Amino acid sequence: MLFLPGWGAPAELYAPALPAGWLALEPPSFAASGGSLAVYRDWLGRELRRRGRSHLAGHSMGAALAICAAADLPELVERLVLIAPAGLPLEKPFWKSLRDFAGQVRDRSYPRDVLAAAALGLARAPRAAIGLARAVRALDLRCECARIRAAGIPVRVVGCATDTLVTSSRARALADALGARYEELGLGGGHMWMLGDRERFAAVVGA
C-alpha cells in the first residue's frame, strides 16, 4: 500500500498520519527530475514493477501520478484512493497558491523539519519546480481515466468543500471520468486539510 505526496512535499509530511501498512514514497527531487512529469511517471512505474501489485493513494500531484500509473500498468494497481487529485486543468492563479502557502507557514501548519526540507528542494532547482507546477496545473488525464475505467480498477476520489485549488467541481469531474465513488469532506484547511486533521486523513486513506 503506497502513498504518493503532492508537489514539493516530502514523504515525511504524510507518513506519520498514514494507517498501518502504508508507505509514503519519496519522489525524485525537483533537481533530479528537471521538472519533467515524465520522469515522475517513469519513476513510479519502476517502483510498481519492483514492488508488485499495489494499492495506491495520493494527494494532488501524487494522485495524478497514481492515475498515470494505473493507466500505464493496470495489472499492477489493485485500487486507487485519490485525495484532491490534480488531473484536469486548474484555474487558480499560481500567485494565489503561493499566498496560501505563505499563510500556512505563518500559521505553523508545517513541521519545521518538513518545511526546511521542502524549502531546500525548491531553492536548489526553482526553475524545475515552477515548470513542474505549471505542467501539473495544465494536466488533462481524461484519456488515462478512460483506460482505468475500462480496466475496472476500483477508485475513490475525495474532495474538500474548502479547497480552492482542486475545487469540488474539479474533483467531482475527475471522479465522473474515472467512474469512481466520490466523497466530499466539509472541512476547513482547504487543499492541505490533512495537516490539521490527521485522524480523518488516516481514515480516508485506509477506508
N, CA and C of each residue as an Amber inpcrd file, in Angstrom:
protein
   621
   0.8640000  -1.1800000   0.0000000   0.0000000   0.0000000   0.0000000
   0.9010000   1.2310000   0.0000000   0.8300000   1.9890000  -1.0760000
   1.7980000   3.0610000  -1.3130000   1.0900000   4.4040000  -1.4290000
   1.6590000   5.4230000  -0.7470000   1.1020000   6.7720000  -0.7950000
   2.0560000   7.6980000  -1.5250000   1.4850000   8.5680000  -2.3780000
   2.2770000   9.4740000  -3.2110000   2.0200000  10.9260000  -2.8050000
   3.0590000  11.6400000  -2.3660000   2.9050000  13.0240000  -1.9010000
   2.5620000  13.9930000  -3.0250000   2.1020000  15.1670000  -2.6140000
   1.8280000  16.2390000  -3.5530000   3.0910000  16.9740000  -3.9690000
   2.9180000  17.9650000  -4.8320000   4.0210000  18.7400000  -5.3990000
   4.8960000  19.3170000  -4.2820000   6.1780000  18.9980000  -4.3430000
   7.1440000  19.5870000  -3.4320000   7.1020000  19.0780000  -2.0120000
   6.1760000  18.1860000  -1.6970000   6.0350000  17.7180000  -0.3180000
   6.8510000  16.4530000  -0.1010000   7.6740000  16.4120000   0.9330000
   8.4110000  15.1840000   1.2310000   7.4910000  14.1250000   1.8050000
   7.9120000  12.8850000   1.7040000   7.1070000  11.7740000   2.2140000
   6.8040000  11.9370000   3.6940000   7.7390000  12.5230000   4.4460000
   7.5630000  12.6240000   5.8990000   6.4390000  13.5760000   6.3080000
   5.9300000  14.3800000   5.3820000   4.7900000  15.2260000   5.7160000
   3.5450000  14.3770000   5.9590000   3.4150000  13.2850000   5.2060000
   2.2240000  12.4420000   5.2910000   2.4440000  11.1760000   6.1240000
   3.6830000  10.6800000   6.1370000   3.9620000   9.3630000   6.7180000
   3.4390000   9.1790000   8.1450000   3.6000000  10.1580000   9.0520000
   3.1620000   9.9160000  10.4370000   1.6600000   9.6810000  10.5810000
   0.8740000  10.1470000   9.6140000  -0.5820000  10.0240000   9.7230000
  -1.1450000   8.8610000   8.9190000  -0.3070000   8.1440000   8.1900000
  -0.8170000   7.0460000   7.3670000  -1.2100000   5.8510000   8.2400000
  -2.2170000   5.1030000   7.8180000  -2.5910000   3.8900000   8.5690000
  -1.4660000   2.8560000   8.5340000  -1.5460000   1.9090000   9.4470000
  -0.5560000   0.8300000   9.4890000  -0.5350000   0.0870000   8.1590000
   0.6740000  -0.2140000   7.7200000   0.8400000  -0.9540000   6.4810000
   1.0600000  -0.0930000   5.2620000   0.8720000   1.2150000   5.3950000
   1.0670000   2.1270000   4.2660000   2.4790000   2.7160000   4.2970000
   3.0300000   2.9090000   3.1130000   4.3550000   3.5000000   2.9490000
   4.2570000   4.7300000   2.0630000   4.7520000   5.8570000   2.5530000
   4.8270000   7.0680000   1.7340000   6.1170000   7.0340000   0.9200000
   5.9910000   7.0460000  -0.3910000   7.1670000   7.0320000  -1.2580000
   7.7690000   8.4240000  -1.3680000   9.0850000   8.4830000  -1.4630000
   9.7880000   9.7570000  -1.6370000  10.0190000   9.9810000  -3.1270000
   9.3390000  10.9410000  -3.7410000   9.5020000  11.1720000  -5.1730000
  10.8730000  11.7680000  -5.4860000  11.2680000  11.7470000  -6.7460000
  12.5050000  12.4410000  -7.1380000  12.4210000  13.9250000  -6.7920000
  13.5640000  14.5140000  -6.5120000  13.6060000  15.9430000  -6.2130000
  13.3670000  16.7510000  -7.4820000  13.0900000  18.0460000  -7.2990000
  12.9640000  18.9270000  -8.4610000  14.2360000  18.8920000  -9.2910000
  15.3760000  18.9320000  -8.6080000  16.6640000  18.9480000  -9.3100000
  16.8710000  17.6620000 -10.1090000  16.5330000  16.5140000  -9.5050000
  16.7460000  15.2380000 -10.1830000  15.8040000  15.0490000 -11.3600000
  14.6020000  15.5890000 -11.2530000  13.6100000  15.4070000 -12.3110000
  13.7190000  16.4430000 -13.4190000  14.3630000  17.5600000 -13.1160000
  14.3840000  18.6450000 -14.0920000  13.0150000  19.2550000 -14.3260000
  12.0670000  18.9560000 -13.4270000  10.7190000  19.4910000 -13.5850000
   9.8750000  18.7360000 -14.5910000  10.3100000  17.5450000 -14.9930000
   9.6030000  16.7650000 -16.0080000   8.6160000  15.7920000 -15.3780000
   7.3600000  15.8990000 -15.7360000   6.3640000  14.9380000 -15.2610000
   6.6740000  13.5320000 -15.7420000   7.2540000  13.4220000 -16.9400000
   7.5870000  12.1040000 -17.4860000   8.5730000  11.3720000 -16.5770000
   9.4790000  12.1100000 -15.9580000  10.4480000  11.4900000 -15.0410000
   9.7230000  10.8830000 -13.8440000   8.7540000  11.6220000 -13.2860000
   7.9910000  11.1050000 -12.1460000   7.1470000   9.9020000 -12.5640000
   6.5970000   9.9780000 -13.7400000   5.7750000   8.8710000 -14.2380000
   6.6290000   7.6110000 -14.4120000   7.8100000   7.7680000 -14.9740000
   8.7190000   6.6210000 -15.1390000   9.1830000   6.0900000 -13.7890000
   9.4690000   6.9980000 -12.8710000   9.8960000   6.5880000 -11.5190000
   8.8470000   5.7120000 -10.8490000   7.5860000   6.1280000 -10.9060000
   6.5390000   5.3560000 -10.2580000   6.3390000   4.0100000 -10.9540000
   6.4580000   3.9850000 -12.2730000   6.3670000   2.7170000 -12.9740000
   7.4370000   1.7300000 -12.5300000   8.6520000   2.2290000 -12.3320000
   9.7310000   1.3570000 -11.8490000   9.4320000   0.8570000 -10.4320000
   8.9110000   1.7420000  -9.5820000   8.5700000   1.3350000  -8.2230000
   7.5280000   0.2150000  -8.2290000   6.5180000   0.3310000  -9.0690000
   5.4700000  -0.6800000  -9.1110000   5.9970000  -2.0020000  -9.6540000
   6.8340000  -1.9310000 -10.6690000   7.3850000  -3.1800000 -11.2130000
   8.2550000  -3.8790000 -10.1730000   8.9180000  -3.1010000  -9.3420000
   9.7920000  -3.6800000  -8.3240000   8.9890000  -4.2520000  -7.1530000
   7.9060000  -3.5850000  -6.7950000   7.1580000  -3.9630000  -5.6030000
   6.0100000  -4.9310000  -5.8870000   5.5160000  -4.9290000  -7.1130000
   4.3970000  -5.7930000  -7.4430000   3.0580000  -5.1000000  -7.2630000
   1.9890000  -5.8590000  -7.4280000   0.6340000  -5.3200000  -7.3950000
   0.3900000  -4.5800000  -6.0750000  -0.1350000  -3.3450000  -6.1780000
  -0.2120000  -2.4690000  -5.0020000  -1.5170000  -1.6840000  -4.9820000
  -1.9070000  -1.2880000  -3.7790000  -2.9190000  -0.2590000  -3.5930000
  -2.1830000   1.0870000  -3.6630000  -2.7410000   2.0470000  -4.3710000
  -2.1130000   3.3650000  -4.4710000  -3.0590000   4.4310000  -3.9360000
  -2.4990000   5.3570000  -3.1610000  -3.2200000   6.5530000  -2.7470000
  -2.2960000   7.7350000  -3.0040000  -2.8820000   8.8930000  -3.2200000
  -2.0540000  10.0650000  -3.4560000  -2.8230000  11.3430000  -3.2370000
  -2.0710000  12.4090000  -3.0100000  -2.6430000  13.7330000  -2.7960000
  -2.1890000  14.6730000  -3.9060000  -3.1180000  15.3390000  -4.5480000
  -2.8130000  16.3860000  -5.5200000  -1.9750000  15.8360000  -6.6790000
  -0.7450000  16.3030000  -6.8590000   0.1000000  15.7600000  -7.9120000
   0.3340000  14.2730000  -7.7270000   0.4540000  13.8270000  -6.4800000
   0.6350000  12.4060000  -6.2200000  -0.5400000  11.5840000  -6.7050000
  -1.7540000  12.1370000  -6.5710000  -2.9390000  11.4500000  -7.0790000
  -2.9070000  11.3850000  -8.6050000  -2.4430000  12.4600000  -9.2390000
  -2.3200000  12.4450000 -10.7020000  -1.3190000  11.3790000 -11.1430000
  -0.2210000  11.2440000 -10.4400000   0.7490000  10.2020000 -10.7690000
   0.1510000   8.8120000 -10.5760000  -0.6830000   8.6500000  -9.5530000
  -1.3460000   7.3650000  -9.3460000  -2.2640000   7.0360000 -10.5180000
  -2.9650000   8.0440000 -11.0330000  -3.8100000   7.8390000 -12.2120000
  -2.9650000   7.3880000 -13.3990000  -1.8430000   8.0600000 -13.6140000
  -0.9550000   7.6960000 -14.7270000  -0.4560000   6.2640000 -14.5910000
  -0.0700000   5.8840000 -13.3720000   0.4510000   4.5360000 -13.1460000
  -0.6140000   3.4880000 -13.4080000  -1.8300000   3.7550000 -12.9560000
  -2.9130000   2.7960000 -13.1640000  -3.2690000   2.6680000 -14.6350000
  -3.1650000   3.7690000 -15.3770000  -3.4350000   3.7140000 -16.8130000
  -2.3200000   2.9940000 -17.5620000  -1.0800000   3.2080000 -17.1200000
   0.0640000   2.5890000 -17.7940000   0.2230000   1.1180000 -17.4350000
  -0.0450000   0.7800000 -16.1660000   0.2120000  -0.5700000 -15.6540000
  -0.9880000  -1.0750000 -14.8540000  -2.1340000  -1.2170000 -15.4830000
  -3.3410000  -1.5950000 -14.7330000  -3.2160000  -2.9300000 -14.0120000
  -2.3710000  -3.8150000 -14.5340000  -2.2050000  -5.1160000 -13.9040000
  -1.4680000  -5.0350000 -12.5690000  -0.8400000  -3.8750000 -12.2820000
  -0.0800000  -3.7170000 -11.0460000  -0.7740000  -2.8310000 -10.0180000
  -1.9820000  -2.3710000 -10.3250000  -2.7050000  -1.4790000  -9.4120000
  -3.9970000  -2.1470000  -8.9620000  -4.0900000  -2.3670000  -7.6580000
  -5.2570000  -3.0340000  -7.0700000  -6.4320000  -2.0720000  -6.9510000
  -6.1770000  -0.8810000  -6.4090000  -7.2180000   0.1410000  -6.2820000
  -6.5520000   1.4970000  -6.0790000  -7.3530000   2.5540000  -6.1970000
  -6.8570000   3.9180000  -6.0730000  -7.6860000   4.6990000  -5.0580000
  -6.9980000   5.5010000  -4.2460000  -7.6410000   6.4990000  -3.3970000
  -6.9990000   7.8370000  -3.7560000  -7.7790000   8.7400000  -4.2960000
  -7.2590000   9.9950000  -4.8380000  -7.8060000  11.1630000  -4.0260000
  -6.9140000  11.8710000  -3.3320000  -7.2920000  12.9710000  -2.4560000
  -6.9410000  14.2950000  -3.1400000  -7.9810000  15.1270000  -3.3600000
  -7.7880000  16.4060000  -4.0640000  -6.9150000  16.2120000  -5.2970000
  -7.3210000  15.3320000  -6.2100000  -6.4250000  14.9520000  -7.3060000
  -6.2710000  16.0080000  -8.3850000  -5.0260000  16.3020000  -8.7410000
  -4.7770000  17.0160000  -9.9940000  -5.1060000  16.0450000 -11.1290000
  -5.2760000  16.5730000 -12.3280000  -5.5970000  15.7030000 -13.4470000
  -6.5050000  16.3530000 -14.4660000  -7.0920000  17.4830000 -14.0940000
  -7.8240000  18.3440000 -15.0150000  -7.2620000  19.7540000 -14.8640000
  -7.2930000  20.5640000 -15.9240000  -6.6900000  21.9060000 -15.8410000
  -7.2320000  22.7120000 -14.6530000  -6.3070000  23.3280000 -13.9170000
  -6.6560000  24.0990000 -12.7270000  -6.6850000  25.5850000 -13.0720000
  -7.5730000  26.3140000 -12.4160000  -7.7860000  27.7200000 -12.7600000
  -7.1930000  28.6980000 -11.7500000  -6.9060000  28.2570000 -10.5560000
  -6.4220000  29.1740000  -9.5210000  -5.0540000  29.7300000  -9.9070000
  -4.8860000  31.0390000  -9.9250000  -3.5820000  31.6150000 -10.2810000
  -2.4740000  31.1280000  -9.3500000  -1.2880000  30.9380000  -9.9170000
  -0.1680000  30.4130000  -9.1540000   0.1820000  31.3120000  -7.9780000
   0.0710000  32.6250000  -8.1640000   0.4370000  33.5430000  -7.0840000
  -0.5050000  33.4060000  -5.8940000  -1.7570000  33.0220000  -6.1520000
  -2.6830000  32.8080000  -5.0460000  -2.3210000  31.5410000  -4.2620000
  -1.8370000  30.5290000  -4.9610000  -1.3720000  29.3290000  -4.2680000
  -0.1750000  29.6500000  -3.3880000   0.7350000  30.4810000  -3.9020000
   1.8940000  30.8880000  -3.1070000   1.4620000  31.6970000  -1.8870000
   0.4630000  32.5480000  -2.0600000  -0.0470000  33.3360000  -0.9340000
  -0.6280000  32.4290000   0.1460000  -1.3800000  31.4120000  -0.2830000
  -1.9640000  30.4820000   0.6850000  -0.8740000  29.7030000   1.4240000
   0.1530000  29.3060000   0.6740000   1.2580000  28.5860000   1.2980000
   1.9480000  29.4570000   2.3410000   2.1500000  30.7210000   2.0070000
   2.7840000  31.6400000   2.9590000   1.9440000  31.7570000   4.2290000
   0.6320000  31.7610000   4.0690000  -0.2400000  31.8140000   5.2350000
  -0.1250000  30.5680000   6.0980000   0.0020000  29.4120000   5.4610000
   0.1680000  28.1650000   6.2100000   1.4980000  28.1470000   6.9600000
   2.5360000  28.6870000   6.3300000   3.8290000  28.7850000   7.0060000
   3.7140000  29.7140000   8.2070000   3.0550000  30.8450000   8.0110000
   2.8750000  31.8080000   9.1090000   2.1160000  31.1840000  10.2750000
   1.1330000  30.3560000   9.9370000   0.3120000  29.7190000  10.9760000
   0.9550000  28.4580000  11.5470000   2.1600000  28.1530000  11.0950000
   2.9190000  26.9990000  11.5820000   2.1860000  25.6810000  11.3500000
   1.5900000  25.5740000  10.1620000   0.8750000  24.3490000   9.8120000
   1.8260000  23.2100000   9.5030000   3.0400000  23.5530000   9.0640000
   4.0160000  22.5400000   8.6660000   5.0470000  22.3220000   9.7710000
   5.4170000  21.0770000  10.0520000   6.5380000  20.8290000  10.9650000
   7.8020000  21.5070000  10.4410000   8.6200000  22.0280000  11.3310000
   9.7910000  22.8000000  10.9140000  10.7450000  22.0100000  10.0290000
  10.9960000  20.7500000  10.3910000  11.9510000  19.9720000   9.6130000
  11.4170000  19.6670000   8.2180000  10.1130000  19.4200000   8.1090000
   9.4940000  19.1660000   6.8120000   9.5420000  20.4310000   5.9550000
   9.2350000  21.5640000   6.5670000   9.2670000  22.8270000   5.8380000
  10.6750000  23.1370000   5.3530000  11.6730000  22.8830000   6.1880000
  13.0620000  23.1370000   5.7980000  13.4740000  22.2630000   4.6190000
  13.0800000  20.9930000   4.6450000  13.4240000  20.0870000   3.5490000
  12.7660000  20.5250000   2.2490000  11.4940000  20.9380000   2.3210000
  10.7860000  21.3840000   1.1260000  11.3990000  22.6670000   0.5710000
  11.7490000  23.5930000   1.4580000  12.3560000  24.8560000   1.0230000
  13.7100000  24.6230000   0.3730000  14.4790000  23.6780000   0.9010000
  15.7820000  23.3740000   0.3310000  15.6350000  22.7950000  -1.0760000
  14.6780000  21.9040000  -1.2520000  14.4500000  21.3280000  -2.5700000
  14.0560000  22.3780000  -3.5880000  13.2370000  23.3300000  -3.1720000
  12.8250000  24.4120000  -4.0620000  13.9990000  25.3280000  -4.3810000
  14.8150000  25.6470000  -3.3720000  15.9460000  26.5510000  -3.5750000
  16.9880000  25.9670000  -4.5220000  17.1360000  24.6590000  -4.5240000
  18.1410000  24.0170000  -5.3710000  17.7550000  24.0160000  -6.8480000
  16.4550000  24.0560000  -7.1300000  16.0330000  23.9720000  -8.5370000
  14.7240000  24.7260000  -8.7350000  14.7430000  26.0520000  -8.5770000
  13.4830000  26.8110000  -8.6540000  12.8230000  26.7520000 -10.0290000
  13.6180000  26.7680000 -11.0950000  13.0150000  26.7190000 -12.4270000
  12.3230000  25.3870000 -12.6720000  12.9660000  24.3070000 -12.2540000
  12.3590000  22.9820000 -12.4090000  11.0790000  22.8970000 -11.5850000
  11.1000000  23.4410000 -10.3700000   9.9210000  23.3920000  -9.5030000
   8.7520000  24.1400000 -10.1290000   9.0120000  25.3330000 -10.6320000
   7.9470000  26.1340000 -11.2430000   7.4550000  25.4740000 -12.5290000
   8.3800000  24.9350000 -13.3120000   7.9860000  24.2470000 -14.5310000
   7.0970000  23.0510000 -14.2460000   7.4300000  22.3060000 -13.1980000
   6.6150000  21.1550000 -12.8210000   5.2350000  21.6050000 -12.3420000
   5.1960000  22.6650000 -11.5520000   3.9020000  23.1760000 -11.0740000
   3.0140000  23.5670000 -12.2490000   3.5790000  24.2200000 -13.2340000
   2.7960000  24.6190000 -14.4080000   2.3020000  23.4050000 -15.1840000
   3.1460000  22.3850000 -15.2920000   2.7430000  21.1660000 -16.0010000
   1.6020000  20.4610000 -15.2780000   1.6790000  20.4120000 -13.9540000
   0.6200000  19.7690000 -13.1680000  -0.6850000  20.5430000 -13.3070000
  -0.5960000  21.8630000 -13.2800000  -1.7900000  22.6990000 -13.4030000
  -2.4790000  22.5050000 -14.7510000  -1.7170000  22.1750000 -15.7840000
  -2.2780000  22.0430000 -17.1370000  -2.7000000  20.6160000 -17.4780000
  -2.5030000  19.6840000 -16.5680000  -2.7890000  18.2800000 -16.8710000
  -4.2440000  18.0540000 -17.2800000  -4.4060000  17.1780000 -18.2700000
  -5.7430000  16.7020000 -18.6420000  -5.6260000  15.1920000 -18.8360000
  -6.0440000  14.4470000 -17.8240000  -5.8480000  12.9950000 -17.8000000
  -7.1150000  12.2270000 -18.1610000  -7.9950000  12.8270000 -18.9410000
  -9.2450000  12.1400000 -19.2650000  -9.0100000  10.8650000 -20.0740000
  -7.9950000  10.8410000 -20.9150000  -7.6960000   9.6070000 -21.6620000
  -7.2290000   8.5080000 -20.7100000  -6.3590000   8.8680000 -19.7530000
  -5.9100000   7.9060000 -18.7510000  -7.0880000   7.4170000 -17.9030000
  -7.9900000   8.3330000 -17.5640000  -9.1610000   7.9480000 -16.7760000
 -10.0070000   6.9140000 -17.5240000 -10.1570000   7.0920000 -18.8260000
 -10.9430000   6.1470000 -19.6180000 -10.3110000   4.7580000 -19.6000000
  -8.9760000   4.7060000 -19.6440000  -8.3040000   3.4060000 -19.6110000
  -8.4890000   2.7290000 -18.2510000  -8.4420000   3.5110000 -17.1880000
  -8.6500000   2.9600000 -15.8450000 -10.0800000   2.4450000 -15.7050000
 -11.0140000   3.2170000 -16.2070000 -12.4210000   2.8060000 -16.1420000
 -12.6210000   1.4930000 -16.9020000 -12.0060000   1.3870000 -18.0720000
 -12.1220000   0.1660000 -18.8730000 -11.4850000  -1.0280000 -18.1810000
 -10.4180000  -0.7790000 -17.4050000  -9.7310000  -1.8630000 -16.7050000
 -10.4930000  -2.3260000 -15.4630000 -11.4870000  -1.5500000 -15.0350000
 -12.2920000  -1.9470000 -13.8850000 -11.6060000  -1.7910000 -12.5450000
 -10.6200000  -0.8890000 -12.4600000  -9.9250000  -0.6660000 -11.1870000
 -10.8170000   0.1510000 -10.2520000 -11.0500000  -0.3150000  -9.0300000
 -11.8680000   0.4690000  -8.0870000 -11.1600000   1.7780000  -7.7140000
 -11.9060000   2.8650000  -7.7370000 -11.3350000   4.1870000  -7.4630000
 -12.2660000   4.9510000  -6.5290000 -11.6680000   5.6220000  -5.5530000
 -12.4050000   6.5350000  -4.6920000 -11.7310000   7.8940000  -4.7590000
 -12.5010000   8.9310000  -5.0360000 -11.9940000  10.3020000  -5.1090000
 -12.5550000  11.0840000  -3.9280000 -11.6670000  11.7970000  -3.2270000
 -12.0620000  12.5570000  -2.0400000 -11.7340000  14.0290000  -2.2740000
 -12.7680000  14.8560000  -2.2550000 -12.5920000  16.2970000  -2.3780000
 -12.8630000  16.9770000  -1.0510000 -12.6040000  18.2760000  -1.0140000
 -12.8380000  19.0640000   0.1990000 -13.5860000  20.3390000  -0.1990000
 -14.6410000  20.6440000   0.5390000 -15.5010000  21.7740000   0.1920000
 -14.7610000  23.1040000   0.2210000 -13.6800000  23.2100000   1.0140000
 -12.9630000  24.4820000   1.1350000 -11.7060000  24.5480000   0.2710000
 -11.4990000  23.5340000  -0.5620000 -10.3150000  23.5000000  -1.4270000
 -10.5110000  24.4650000  -2.5890000  -9.6280000  25.4580000  -2.7040000
  -9.7280000  26.4310000  -3.7900000  -8.7490000  26.1520000  -4.9260000
  -7.9440000  25.0980000  -4.7910000  -7.0310000  24.7050000  -5.8670000
  -7.6730000  23.5990000  -6.6990000  -7.7860000  22.4100000  -6.1180000
  -8.5730000  21.3550000  -6.7630000  -9.9800000  21.4790000  -6.1680000
 -10.7970000  22.2830000  -6.8130000 -12.1230000  22.5840000  -6.2850000
 -13.0120000  21.3470000  -6.2940000 -14.1180000  21.4280000  -5.5630000
 -15.0650000  20.3200000  -5.5330000 -15.5350000  19.9440000  -6.9260000
 -15.7770000  20.9470000  -7.7570000 -16.2570000  20.6510000  -9.1110000
 -15.1960000  19.9320000  -9.9350000 -13.9210000  20.3000000  -9.7620000
 -12.8350000  19.6140000 -10.4740000 -12.6990000  18.1730000  -9.9860000
 -12.7260000  17.9880000  -8.6690000 -12.5900000  16.6440000  -8.1160000
 -13.7520000  15.7600000  -8.5550000 -14.9490000  16.3080000  -8.5460000
 -16.1230000  15.5310000  -8.9460000 -16.0620000  15.1870000 -10.4400000
 -15.5980000  16.1180000 -11.2620000 -15.4890000  15.8570000 -12.6980000
 -14.4820000  14.7430000 -12.9760000 -13.3850000  14.7360000 -12.2210000
 -12.4040000  13.6740000 -12.3990000 -12.9890000  12.3340000 -11.9480000
 -13.7450000  12.3440000 -10.8520000 -14.3990000  11.1230000 -10.3960000
 -15.3530000  10.5950000 -11.4600000 -16.0890000  11.4800000 -12.0910000
 -17.0060000  11.0650000 -13.1550000 -16.2440000  10.4270000 -14.3120000
 -15.1080000  11.0270000 -14.6840000 -14.3050000  10.4900000 -15.7890000
 -13.7640000   9.1050000 -15.4600000 -13.5180000   8.8570000 -14.1870000
 -12.9770000   7.5770000 -13.7340000 -14.0540000   6.5420000 -13.4460000
 -15.3150000   6.9740000 -13.3870000 -16.3650000   6.0910000 -12.9200000
 -16.1860000   5.7520000 -11.4560000 -15.6820000   6.7260000 -10.6890000
 -15.2740000   6.4980000  -9.3040000 -16.3490000   6.9130000  -8.3140000
 -16.2240000   6.3860000  -7.1080000 -17.0420000   6.8500000  -5.9900000
 -16.4620000   8.1750000  -5.5050000 -17.3300000   9.1630000  -5.3120000
 -16.8700000  10.4840000  -4.8790000 -17.3460000  10.7700000  -3.4630000
 -16.4360000  11.3150000  -2.6600000 -16.7410000  11.7040000  -1.2890000
 -16.2440000  13.1160000  -1.0720000 -17.0790000  13.9580000  -0.4850000
 -16.6750000  15.3350000  -0.2290000 -16.6530000  15.6110000   1.2670000
 -15.5600000  16.1800000   1.7380000 -15.3920000  16.4930000   3.1510000
 -15.7310000  17.9550000   3.3980000 -16.5090000  18.1960000   4.4080000
 -16.8500000  19.5720000   4.7670000 -15.9160000  20.1030000   5.8350000
 -14.6400000  20.1670000   5.5080000 -13.6170000  20.5610000   6.4770000
 -13.0060000  21.9050000   6.1240000 -12.4400000  22.5640000   7.1260000
 -11.5780000  23.7040000   6.8740000 -10.1980000  23.2160000   6.4610000
  -9.3310000  24.1310000   6.0850000  -7.9670000  23.7650000   5.7380000
  -7.6960000  23.6910000   4.2570000  -8.7520000  23.6900000   3.4470000
  -8.5730000  23.7330000   2.0020000  -7.7970000  22.5590000   1.4410000
  -6.9000000  22.8650000   0.5220000  -6.1600000  21.8320000  -0.1990000
  -5.2820000  21.0050000   0.7290000  -4.8370000  21.5910000   1.8250000
  -3.9580000  20.9010000   2.7730000  -4.6910000  20.5660000   4.0740000
  -5.9470000  20.2060000   3.9890000  -6.7520000  19.9430000   5.1830000
  -6.1380000  18.8640000   6.0740000  -5.4020000  17.9350000   5.4780000
  -4.8530000  16.8150000   6.2630000  -3.8230000  17.2630000   7.2970000
  -3.2640000  18.4610000   7.1430000  -2.3110000  18.9550000   8.1350000
  -2.9750000  19.2010000   9.4830000  -4.2670000  19.5060000   9.4520000
  -4.9690000  19.8110000  10.6860000  -5.8720000  18.7060000  11.1910000
  -5.9610000  17.6020000  10.4530000  -6.8560000  16.5160000  10.8610000
  -6.2480000  15.1790000  10.4430000  -5.2410000  14.7590000  11.1770000
  -4.5290000  13.5300000  10.8190000  -5.4080000  12.2940000  10.9660000
  -6.2850000  12.3010000  11.9440000  -7.1490000  11.1430000  12.1430000
  -8.0810000  10.9520000  10.9490000  -8.6650000  12.0240000  10.4760000
  -9.5400000  11.9280000   9.3090000  -8.7500000  11.4920000   8.0830000
  -7.5370000  12.0130000   7.9370000  -6.6790000  11.6320000   6.8130000
  -6.4030000  10.1280000   6.8290000  -6.0540000   9.5950000   7.9920000
  -5.7880000   8.1510000   8.1060000  -7.0320000   7.3550000   7.7540000
  -8.1770000   7.8350000   8.1830000  -9.4330000   7.1280000   7.8860000
  -9.7460000   7.1570000   6.4010000  -9.4840000   8.2980000   5.7530000
  -9.7440000   8.4350000   4.3190000  -8.8380000   7.5000000   3.5210000
  -7.5620000   7.4590000   3.8480000  -6.6340000   6.6210000   3.1130000
  -6.9480000   5.1440000   3.3300000  -7.2680000   4.7870000   4.5590000
  -7.4140000   3.3730000   4.8870000  -8.7860000   2.7930000   4.6250000
  -9.7670000   3.6390000   4.3060000 -11.1400000   3.1320000   4.1270000
 -11.2430000   2.2020000   2.9170000
